[in-house]
Amino acid sequence: MRREHRSAAEIEAQIQAQIHAARDQIEATRERVNKRTGRNIVAAFGIALVLVAAVLVSLLWIKTLFMVFATVLIGFALFELASALRFAGRDVPRVPLVLLGCAIVPVTWYFGAAGMWWSTLAAIGIVALVRLVELADVSTRTGAGSVFADVTAGALCIAYVAVLGGFTVLLAAQDGGQWWALAMILMTTVIDTGALAVGVWLGRHKLAPRISPGKTWEGLLGGAAFAIAAGIPLSVWMLGQEWWFGIILAVLLVTSATVGDLAESIIKRDLGIKDIGSFLPGHGGFLDRLDSILPSAVVMMALFQVTHA
């Protein structure tokens, strides 16, 4: 009886040891992946699912909700970028910049491209005027060159985040444009995910080591392969185009998404920071999540106009 009891206890202890060993191995693997990517992958995946779900509900249920959702995202991204610029020494008026930049989105939704351009000019002009009015305070007088750099930084925030983001809203506002906006968001998500997965496991050759040391050519090719695999069915079943259109779509969006990613990396490198913000666990900030989408929206809007001419 004692031998049987000891044997059962030993078996239980052995099982517990195996469970702990497996758990430790999983944790070690996750730590290696997080170290390689510089991200908490589990948190990043969870946040991505929430964002994709919000996009699906807003685009396919009541399109106006997408405009509201986009306004919120762009507002946070503008605040992040303006705050990062202020941290780097640029005196960017955050409150008027965020409010006026956000206003571009509903104006674009209701008044189209003309509304977007006029509201953009107004936003840049007012933000610049606010900075000039601040010169009445002696403590804000930093020289003509610095003031010009401050005004330029404000214009960059609006043009980079609000205007490019406005193209997504402009696309979704078109008749049937919600499907093109959804396809674009799904494609950029697939590209980012594919590039990350392949880059982590197979990445050896750096794509742009001085700009973004974590990106590799293997990751780029992996993202392209994933994009083609997703682009063909999306083009046929969602966009009503020929199968070969999916390949063109994949190539263009891989290019725009990579350019957007590298452009944000250049900004972060010049500012000396790792992430623009920290609102989204595993992603950094909102702009870190939108960097691939912003230029891709312009490409997708152009493709929509070409195919519907």
N, C-alpha and C positions, 0 to 999 in steps of 0.2 A: 504494500500500500504506500509506504514511504517513497519507494522508487518511482511509482506511478505519479505520486504527488509532485516529487521533485522534477520528474520529466515534464509534466504539464507546466510547472512554473518556469522551467528552462525554455520550453517552447514559447510561452507567453513573453518571456524576456527577450527571446530571439526576435519575435515578431515586432515588439516595441523598438528594438534596436534597428531593425530594418526600416521601420516607419520613420524613425528619427534620421537615419542615414539618407533615406530618399528625400525627406524634407530639407535636410541640409544641402543635398545636391541640387535641389530645385532652387533654393535660395542663392546658392553659389552661382548657378547658371544665370539667374535673374540679375544678380549683382554684376556679373561679367557683361551681360547685355546692356545694363544701365550705364556701366562705365564706358563701354564702347560707343554708345549712342549719345551719352550725356543727358539721358532722359529717363524718367521713371516710366517704363513701357506700359505697366499695368494701368497707371493713372492716365497716361496719354491715350490708351485705347478706350478707357471708360469715358473720358471727356469727348473723344472723337465720336463715339456712339451717341452721346447726348446731343451734340451739335448736329449730327446727320439726322437724327430723329426730329429735331426742331425744324430743320430745313424741309424735310419730307412733309411734316404736318402743315407748315405754313405755305409751301408752294402748291401742294395738292388739295388743300382744303379751302382756305380763303387766301387768295394771293396778297391781299392787303397786309395780312399778318407777316408776310415775308418782308415787306417794306419796313414794318416796325422792327422786326428781328434784325434786319440789316442795319437799321439806324442805330440800334443799341450796340451791335458789334463794332460799327465804325466809330461810334462815340468813345467806346473803351479804347480802341486802337489809337484814335487821335490823342486821347489823354496820355496813353503810354508813351507815344512817340514824343509828344510835347514835353512830358516830364523828363524823358531821357535827354532831350536836347537842353533843357534847363540845367540838368545835372552836369552836362558837359560845358556849361557856361553861356549858352545862348538864352537871351531874355525873350522867351516866346510867351505871349499872353494866352494862357491855357483856357481860361473860361470862355472868352469870346471865340477863340479858335474852335473849341469843341462844339459850342452851340451853333456857330455858323457853319461849321463843317457838317454837323448832323443835319442841318436844315437843307443842305444840298440834296440829300436822299429823298425826302418827300417831294421837294420841288421837281426833281427828276422824274419821280413816279407819276406826278400829275401833269407835268408840262413838257416832258420828253427831253430830247437833247438840247433844244434851245434853252429850256429852263435850267438845265445843268450848267451850261456854259455861262449864262448870265449870273446865276447864283454863285458860281465859282469866282468869277471876277469880283463880284460884290464882297464875298467872304475874304478874299485875299486883300482887297482894298481896305476893308474895315479893320481887319487884324493889323495891317500895316499902319493905319491911322491911329489905332490904339497905342501901338508901340511908340509912335511919334509924340502922341499926347503925353505919354509917360515921361518924356524928356523934360517936362515942367518940373519934375522932381530931380534935383541936382544929383542925387545918388544913382540915378539910372543913366546918366550921361557918360557913356563909355567910349566916345569917339565915333566919327562918321562911319568908319569901316566896320566897327562892331555893330552899330545900329543897322547898317545895310545887311550884315550877316544875320541879324535877328529877324529882319523882315523877310529875307530869303528863306530862312529856316521855317518861318510860319507858312510861307507859300508852298514849300516842299511838303509840309504836313498835309495841307489841304489837297494839293495835286496828287500826291502819292496815295493817300488813304481815301479821302472823300470822293475824289473824281474817279479813280479806278474802281472803287467800291460802287460808285454810282452807275457804272456800266453794267454791273450785275443786276441792279434794280431796273435799269433801262431795258435790259434783255428780258427780264421776267415780266415786265409790263406789256410786252408785245403780245399779240394774239398767238397763242401757242408757245410763247417764249418761255413759259415756266418749265417746259420739258427740256429746252436747251440750257436753261440755267441749272436745272437739276442734273443733267448729263455732265455739264462742266464741273459742277461741285463733286459729283461722284468720280469723275475721271481724275481730277487733281488729288482727291483722297486716295484713289488707287495708285496713282503715280508716286505719291509720297510714301505710302505704305510699302509698295513694291521696292522702291529705291532703298528704303530703310532696311527691309528684311534681307535683301540680297547684299546690300552693302555691309551689314553686320556679319554675315556668314562667309561672304566671298570677297569682300572688298580688300584690295591690295594696292591698287594704283590710284593715287590722289587726283581728284578732278581739278581742284583749285586750292592747293595747300595754303597759299598766302591769304586767301579769302575765307575759306571754310574747310579746315583740315579734316573734318569728318566725312566729307563727301568723296565718293570714289567713282571711277569710270564704270566699275562693275555694278555699282548701285544705280547709276544712270541707265545702263543697258537693261538692268532688271526692271526699273520703273517703266522703260519703254516697252518691254515685253508684256508687262502687266497692262499697260495702257492699250496696246493693240488688242490683247485678249478681251478687254472690256469695251474698247471703242467700236469694234465690229458689231456685236449684238446691240449695243446702245444706239448706234447709227441706224440699224435696220428696224428695230422694234420700238424705239422711243422717238427717234427723230425722223423716221420715214425716208431715210436716204439709202443709197446703194452700199453694199458691204465695203467697197474700197474707200468710201468716204470715211469709214472708221479708222483706216490706216492714216489718212491725211490728218484727221482729227487728233489721233494719238501723237503723231510727230509734232504737230504744231503746239499741242498742249504740253507735251514733255519739254519742248523748248521754252515756252512761256513760263511754265512752272519752275523750271531750273533757273531761268533768268531772275524770276521774282525771288526765289530762295537766295540766290547769290547776291542780289541787290540788297536784301535786308541784312545779309551777312556783312556786306561792305559797310552799311550804316553802323551796325553793332561794332565792327572792328574800329571804325573811325571814332566812335564814342567810347571805346574801351570797355564794353559791357558784354556779358554772355547772352542775356535775353533782354528784349525791349521791356518786358513786364513780367509779372509773376502771378497773374490772376488765375491762370489755368495750370493746375498741376500736371507735370509731364510734357507741357507744351511751352512753358514760359509765360507768354502773354497772348493777348488776342491777335496782335500783329504777327506773332510767330506762327499762328494758325492760319492767318489770312495771306501770308506772303506769296504763296503759290497761286491763290485764287485771284488776287487783284489784277495782275497783268493778263491772266488767262481769260478774264471777263471781257477784255477788249478784243482778244482773238475770237472768242465765241460770238460776240456781237457782230464782228465783221463777217464771220462765216454765216450767221443767220441772215444778214442782209444780202449776201451773195446768193444764197440758196433761195431766197424769197424775192429776188428782184423781178 
